[in-house]
Each structure stands twice: as structure tokens, then as C-alpha cells.
């Protein structure tokens, strides 16, 4: 990457940081509406907007260099739901993208506010983290920039259409489980054995991949479910949350929404068949959406396109089972808590910068690693980052359900700790939401080393970041738990 592009990368973070800081200039706060008014009759709406890229848009990320898109296997979408209890209005959007950088997120929220009046702090926009899709906001070519503008506009369109589709509704929540697809992708090396990192240091005690018999941490098989129905019980939408990274095996240059897209399609089919006697052709189409919950150290199965379909279809069947069992309500309190906390950045020191320059110049004579050139570029980009970055966090209350949102790739252990300590049950997380701050290894995982801990623009936050984010999300859940019930 040229110095010009590295400067743009740094400005992207600095500018987005300023925008987020301004959004919460008064510090962490909770949005509970007017406490004197009870929660009214629930309304909800849902909509979908196409965000399939034109061929040629980049699929490359900070580490993975996939090149341009060459073939569309499945379309990509931004899927939105909006809930309104008469006091509070909130929106969730799930996008078929690997990551969406802050600038694109912020522009989408600004467009929503301009079109509908909905405040940005009431909106949660997340990326699924499918891998055969664009990293939205990373590149600077004219084609990519036009596509990023399109994504912002289509996200805003989806929320605006969902608001137009608001109708009397009922909401329910529950959890399922699908452990057969989850696996920890970090494995301990044999005692006394140390792995080589890209910086020429033989210090790692963990590596990504391997037999999976001596993993570093637990996995989270929970399938979180938020179901929306029309007033007479006809299905309207479902927001689900699950924790596997993606299904591997796609071909270079192909674009596919992975299991997330298959889940949405299959759940729509199942819901239509389940209530065919109550179908109303005047209804907007059913919207099923699957967010990624906490996939930082959780891998998925291989098997390519057929496996993607199998995983998506199986999850749809599990979600349908949960939806049939949960209790639906037409009056529930909605609440939002949000904050931006400042976290330190693991900036490279002078020695690391000299290493990167030597690798770039071809004069590095140390131990070789296959990714040394990629991490040399990453080191020089990271050197231009500010010493701290704001991390924007949200907690939502929907009746007795708590949903947290963060811009990182959270480890399962952190999510399980939040759930265990949460004053609200059930509780599930949405990751890669409202921006991008990279991997979030807990402190004990940093000590083990390995891919997700190597300093880069995709893993830059301070060692204690996971602890601080967990504590802040629990604080926000505690606040929304005190929202008036309307009873």
C-alpha cells in the first residue's frame, strides 16, 4: 500500500473516531424515552435491500488478499427490522459483508436520520463476516468507493422501508442450540514447542487450526432468536444470532452470502409453509436475518457451497422450532443504552517499524514466515494510527431480552461471561456492529500468541480491551434492565 493510501486509512479511523465521539459527547448514556409514559402497543416493520457488488469490486481484507469479484454465486442484502413501542423506536440491520468500516456505517446512519428522523444511537448495523463478500470501506479505487456509497444508501433504504412497513405486531424471544457446527479454531502447541510469528519471533504457544483436541477456549452453540409477528400471528421477521466464523471452501473471486444468505431464504420458505392458511398477499415479504454473535476464535466447517446451504438450512429449522415455542407479546418496553469508550492501540515500537522497513526493502535476514510481507505492510499502517480509538457499544432491551452490540470479533469466552453475569435473560450478542475494531482476544489469549493476537489493523486494541468491553456492556445491560416496564 502506498503512503497516500496508508494516510487515507489513518484518516478514516481518525475521522470516524471523531464522529463517534461527538455522537456520545456527553459520555455514556441511556435512551429510555419518557418514563412517565408506559410502553404502548408494539409496531414493527421489516425490509430488504440488495447490496450485491458489481464485478471488479475488491474482496480483499487487511490480511486476506482475495482480489476482485469475478462471479456472483448468491446475491447480497442488507436486511432491516424496526420496532416501536410508542416511546422508543429501534432498528437492526444485518449486511452481507465481511466488515463495514466506520465511515460507511456513519454515513448510512446519517442518511437514515435525514430520511426518517431516527437517531443514529437507536440503530445497530452489523456485518455477517462472510468471507466471499466485500470488506466495505477498505479500498480507495473509484469502483470500490462508488460501491461503498451504494451500500450506505441501500442500508438507509432498508431502514426507511422498514419504517414505512410499520404495522401492529407481536414480539417474542428465545434461544436454541446448534453445537455441531461450532469449533474453537485456536489450538495449543505441544508443551515446550513454540510457533513462529510473522515478525520472526518464535514465541507463539497457540496457532489457528489443527486437530482441535487441545483448544484454548470454549465455544458458544447458542442460537439467539427474536421473532416478529403481525397482530394476527402471521410471521413478519426474525433476527437470529449464531457464532461461527464462516463456511470455508468458496472459490477465489466468487461472491456468496455464505450460510447467512441460505438461512434467510430457507427460513422464509419454512415460515410461509408453516402459516400458509393465514397468508396475506398484501403483506411485505418476510425477512429472516442472521447476525454473527462472537466468532473471534470460533471456526466453522469446510465443504464449500453445499455445506453453506446445509448449515443455513439447518439453522433455519432450529430457529423455526424456537419460534413455534416462544411466547409473543403485543406490549413490551424497548430501551437502548450506548457509549463510546476509549481504548489503547498496540502501536509498533521503533524496532518493529525497522523490521517492517527491512522486509519491504528485501534486506530482512531473519526467520521467514509466509505472511511477513503482509504484516510488514500492516505494521507501517498501524504506526499511523492514533494512540487510542473509541469503541462504540450498545445494549438493547426488548421486553426481557437483552441484545449487546460491539464492533469487534469477540471470543466465545467473553460472550459467555457476559451472558452469565447479565441481569437479563436471555442475552445474545451481535458483533462487527457499528464499525470495525478487529479481533478481541481476552488477556489470557494474548499471552498465548497466534494469528488473532498479532498486531495489525485487524487486531490493534490494547491487551485489556476484552475485559473493558465486557465490563461496559454489562453496565449498559444493567441500565436498560431498569427501563420502565409499562405494566
Rosetta blueprint (number, residue, H / E / L):
1 X L
2 X L
3 X H
4 X H
5 X H
6 X H
7 X H
8 X H
9 X H
10 X H
11 X H
12 X H
13 X H
14 X H
15 X H
16 X H
17 X H
18 X H
19 X H
20 X H
21 X H
22 X H
23 X H
24 X L
25 X L
26 X L
27 X L
28 X L
29 X E
30 X E
31 X E
32 X L
33 X L
34 X L
35 X L
36 X L
37 X L
38 X L
39 X L
40 X L
41 X L
42 X L
43 X E
44 X E
45 X E
46 X E
47 X E
48 X E
49 X E
50 X E
51 X L
52 X L
53 X L
54 X L
55 X L
56 X L
57 X L
58 X E
59 X L
60 X L
61 X L
62 X L
63 X L
64 X L
65 X L
66 X L
67 X L
68 X E
69 X L
70 X L
71 X E
72 X E
73 X L
74 X L
75 X L
76 X L
77 X E
78 X E
79 X E
80 X E
81 X E
82 X E
83 X E
84 X E
85 X L
86 X L
87 X L
88 X L
89 X E
90 X E
91 X E
92 X E
93 X E
94 X E
95 X E
96 X L
97 X L
98 X L
99 X E
100 X E
101 X L
102 X H
103 X H
104 X H
105 X H
106 X H
107 X H
108 X H
109 X H
110 X H
111 X H
112 X H
113 X H
114 X H
115 X H
116 X H
117 X L
118 X L
119 X L
120 X H
121 X H
122 X H
123 X E
124 X E
125 X E
126 X E
127 X E
128 X L
129 X L
130 X L
131 X L
132 X L
133 X L
134 X L
135 X E
136 X E
137 X L
138 X L
139 X L
140 X L
141 X L
142 X H
143 X H
144 X H
145 X H
146 X H
147 X H
148 X H
149 X H
150 X H
151 X H
152 X H
153 X H
154 X H
155 X H
156 X H
157 X H
158 X H
159 X H
160 X H
161 X H
162 X H
163 X H
164 X H
165 X L
166 X L
167 X E
168 X E
169 X E
170 X E
171 X E
172 X E
173 X E
174 X E
175 X E
176 X E
177 X E
178 X L
179 X H
180 X H
181 X H
182 X L
183 X E
184 X E
185 X L
186 X E
187 X E
188 X E
189 X L
190 X L
191 X L
192 X L
193 X L
194 X L
195 X E
196 X E
197 X L
198 X L
199 X L
200 X L
201 X L
202 X E
203 X E
204 X E
205 X L
206 X E
207 X E
208 X E
209 X L
210 X L
211 X L
212 X L
213 X L
214 X L
215 X E
216 X L
217 X L
218 X L
219 X L
220 X L
221 X L
222 X E
223 X E
224 X E
225 X E
226 X E
227 X E
228 X E
229 X E
230 X E
231 X L
232 X L
233 X L
234 X L
235 X E
236 X E
237 X E
238 X E
239 X E
240 X E
241 X E
242 X E
243 X L
244 X L
245 X L
246 X L
247 X L
248 X E
249 X L
250 X L
251 X L
252 X L
253 X L
254 X E
255 X E
256 X L
257 X L
258 X H
259 X H
260 X H
261 X H
262 X H
263 X H
264 X H
265 X H
266 X H
267 X H
268 X H
269 X H
270 X H
271 X H
272 X H
273 X H
274 X H
275 X L
276 X H
277 X H
278 X H
279 X L
280 X L
281 X L
282 X L
283 X L
284 X L
285 X L
286 X L
287 X E
288 X E
289 X E
290 X E
291 X E
292 X E
293 X L
294 X L
295 X L
296 X L
297 X L
298 X E
299 X E
300 X L
301 X L
302 X E
303 X L
304 X H
305 X H
306 X H
307 X H
308 X H
309 X H
310 X H
311 X H
312 X H
313 X H
314 X H
315 X H
316 X H
317 X H
318 X H
319 X H
320 X H
321 X H
322 X H
323 X H
324 X H
325 X H
326 X L
327 X L
328 X L
329 X E
330 X L
331 X L
332 X L
333 X L
334 X E
335 X E
336 X E
337 X E
338 X E
339 X E
340 X E
341 X E
342 X E
343 X E
344 X E
345 X E
346 X L
347 X L
348 X L
349 X L
350 X H
351 X H
352 X H
353 X H
354 X H
355 X H
356 X H
357 X H
358 X H
359 X H
360 X H
361 X H
362 X L
363 X L
364 X L
365 X L
366 X L
367 X L
368 X L
369 X L
370 X L
371 X L
372 X H
373 X H
374 X H
375 X H
376 X H
377 X H
378 X H
379 X H
380 X H
381 X H
382 X H
383 X L
384 X L
385 X L
386 X L
387 X L
388 X E
389 X E
390 X E
391 X E
392 X E
393 X E
394 X E
395 X E
396 X E
397 X E
398 X E
399 X L
400 X L
401 X E
402 X E
403 X E
404 X E
405 X E
406 X L
407 X L
408 X E
409 X E
410 X E
411 X L
412 X H
413 X H
414 X H
415 X H
416 X H
417 X H
418 X H
419 X H
420 X H
421 X H
422 X L
423 X L
424 X L
425 X L
426 X L
427 X E
428 X E
429 X E
430 X E
431 X L
432 X L
433 X E
434 X L
435 X L
436 X L
437 X L
438 X E
439 X E
440 X E
441 X L
442 X L
443 X H
444 X H
445 X H
446 X H
447 X L
448 X L
449 X L
450 X L
451 X H
452 X H
453 X H
454 X L
455 X L
456 X E
457 X L
458 X L
459 X E
460 X L
461 X E
462 X L
463 X L
464 X L
465 X H
466 X H
467 X H
468 X H
469 X H
470 X H
471 X H
472 X H
473 X H
474 X H
475 X H
476 X H
477 X H
478 X H
479 X H
480 X H
481 X L
482 X L
483 X L
484 X L
485 X L
486 X L
487 X L
